[in-house]
Amino acid sequence: MTDQPILAFLADTLSGPSNEPLYRRLEQALKQAFAASLIRRGAALPSERVLSTTLGISRVTVRKALDVLVADGFLDRRHGAKTVLSSRLEKSLSTMTSFSEDIRSRGMEPGGTWLSREIARPSPSEMMALGISGSERVVRLRRLRTADGMPIAIETATLPARFVPDPQEIGDSLYLYLDAAGALPVRALQRMQAKPGTPEEKRLLSAPDDAALLVMERRCFLADGQIVEFTETRYRGDVYDFVIELIR
């Protein structure tokens, strides 16, 4: 792939007036280029020398912008001085975001395939997680989640049926549906652990035989304390990282 499209995009983006530091402007311009799919995942960026010469900025400024993107997980530095768009995905555990929001923030297009959508009686574990009785109905949603078509996770979301009268009405985003219904969660409790994947899970995820799954359980609450959602998401451990920011 030629470097010309991304170089032309960066030059055009940086040409306008701004009070931001130049390295920060380059960092943001590169993120926009990633989101526009001007460079594929795993592909090498133009070299620091080419970026510096083409854009008319110092290599120190270029390196500072790239360092920020490496630290944030957007880029990887490889042997031979190559800097490539990271093929791994990261999810921050400090904010409550949807799968679609996470994937779009990395410059990729989220997708999914429905595996099942049903209304059923809750299991004992679902009753405990949602704080409901066995007489209530739940909606159970199971789907394969993808990023740019690549299988990433198997997601099973369970909600009290009073929040989702007809699960067939849910489109690509559960949170968009809940927002429209006035039931968007405002906080969540999460628990993560590693588990071996079953043969069926590995088949759905196209995961290597030795790949572990990162299992995230999340309970989501409304402002009044009602539990609106319990979701278990099984991520491919070979392509997904979880990041926590710690402040002393």
Secondary structure, DSSP 8 states (H G I E B T S, - for coil): --SHHHHHHHHHHHTS--SS-HHHHHHHHHHHHHHTTSS-TT-B---HHHHHHHHT--HHHHHHHHHHHHHTTSEEEETTTEEEE-SSEEEESSS---HHHHHHHTT--EEEEEEEEEEE---HHHHHHHT--TTS-EEEEEEEEEETTEEEEEEEEEEETTT-S-GGG--S-HHHHHHHTT----EEEEEEEEEE--HHHHHHHT--TT-EEEEEEEEEE-TTS-EEEEEEEEEETTTEEEE-----
